[in-house]
Amino acid sequence: MHTGSFGSVPTTVLDLMHKYQHQSQVRPDEFLRYDFAQKLNESRAAIAEQLHVPSSTVVLIQNATTGINTVLRNLQYDANDTILYFSTTYGACQNIVLSTMEVSKCQGHRIELEYPLPDEELLDRVEVAIRAVRDAGQRPKVLMLDTICSLPAVRMPFERLLELCKREGILSLVDGAHGYGALPLNLAELCPDFFVSNCHKWGLVPRPCALLYVPEHNQKLIRTTFPTSSLFVYTCISQSTQLLLLVQTSRAQYDVPKYTSCLDCHRIAGAS
Ligand SMILES: Cc1ncc(COP(=O)(O)O)c(C=O)c1O
């Protein structure tokens, strides 16, 4: 078994997930109105604590690509804004950049990497790419980077890339699909602008479950979930910074068979 492909769980965790799914079907009102939201918030709080950030900055979503879509599709772009990413970026995430380019008319800049490649050389290539984008009259708006790439399976120097983003005034979007459960992650120290991680790959949490971290100062940039759901509030009416969290919790209520995988399981997995 290769945990990084799909993830797997201890049977104790699976049994718990089945219990919640059963409850959601046989006593839906009680479960959805009372138990579910409370347990979801407890799970968010437990995961946020592991990441050393407030629970108001972490939501549970279905998978990493949902998180990357949520961030890249919510950002507002001018025609000269550029999204930087790597040739080693996961294929689906490269497609999200291309699709965002179609919709918003922003540009994409792919940084070519061939391994073996020392970290210093990788950082140099990013700096060269930033200069090239600026020299072409474009603005590097966001850099998408990995914690651990899948092909080839290499750990990126993400700490140094995040520092570079801060120095250059570029938003950082971390694809940490292989992060939670695989690496110690202190997001309070790392300070990414956006961080996505699958919990189901290495975290012993049932599929599908991933996390999206958005620090409070960036929450105004994330206006809606994908798909947009019932708690969406039109910009003219409210600029609430807590919107993402509310919308997500609400959406999850209609999607319980999927989201029951997010409940409580991290505790059992941590104890097993
Ligand atoms: C590096 C990386 N990013 C993103 C993804 C996409 O994850 P998901 O299919 O769970 O959205 C994967 C999947 O294996 C991955 O390896």
The ligand as an SDF file (V2000), in Angstrom:
LIG
                    3D

 16 16  0  0  0  0  0  0  0  0999 V2000
    1.1520   17.0880   -4.7900 C   0  0  0  0  0  0  0  0  0  0  0  0
   -0.3170   16.8520   -4.9820 C   0  0  0  0  0  0  0  0  0  0  0  0
   -1.1290   17.9150   -5.0520 N   0  0  0  0  0  0  0  0  0  0  0  0
   -2.4640   17.7680   -5.2140 C   0  0  0  0  0  0  0  0  0  0  0  0
   -3.0300   16.5210   -5.2940 C   0  0  0  0  0  0  0  0  0  0  0  0
   -4.5100   16.4210   -5.4960 C   0  0  0  0  0  0  0  0  0  0  0  0
   -5.1230   15.8100   -4.3870 O   0  0  0  0  0  0  0  0  0  0  0  0
   -6.6700   15.4920   -4.4660 P   0  0  0  0  0  0  0  0  0  0  0  0
   -6.8730   14.6020   -5.6420 O   0  0  0  0  0  0  0  0  0  0  0  0
   -6.9660   14.8050   -3.1630 O   0  0  0  0  0  0  0  0  0  0  0  0
   -7.3870   16.7770   -4.6090 O   0  0  0  0  0  0  0  0  0  0  0  0
   -2.2230   15.3780   -5.2200 C   0  0  0  0  0  0  0  0  0  0  0  0
   -2.8050   14.0310   -5.3180 C   0  0  0  0  0  0  0  0  0  0  0  0
   -2.1790   13.0270   -5.1780 O   0  0  0  0  0  0  0  0  0  0  0  0
   -0.8250   15.5500   -5.0610 C   0  0  0  0  0  0  0  0  0  0  0  0
   -0.0030   14.4890   -5.0030 O   0  0  0  0  0  0  0  0  0  0  0  0
  1  2  1  0
  2  3  1  0
  2 15  2  0
  3  4  2  0
  4  5  1  0
  5  6  1  0
  5 12  2  0
  6  7  1  0
  7  8  1  0
  8  9  2  0
  8 10  1  0
  8 11  1  0
 12 13  1  0
 12 15  1  0
 13 14  2  0
 15 16  1  0
M  END
$$$$
